[in-house]
Amino acid sequence: MRRKIVLWGNNEKDQKILVALELLEKENLVNIYTFPEKCCYRRIL
């Protein structure tokens, strides 16, 4: 089973953000992380 999921979304100001979810199965918790688009880039050659 996958424990991490990453996807794009929009915040309340309609700005593009990266959302990451991490399942902590033993603790029965989900950590949610958000990052603004400007800090998330990838260079493709």
Summary of the structure (lengths in Angstrom):
residues: 45
radius of gyration: 12.9
end to end distance: 31.3
largest distance: 40.3
contacts: 73
relative contact order: 0.26
helix: 7%
strand: 53%
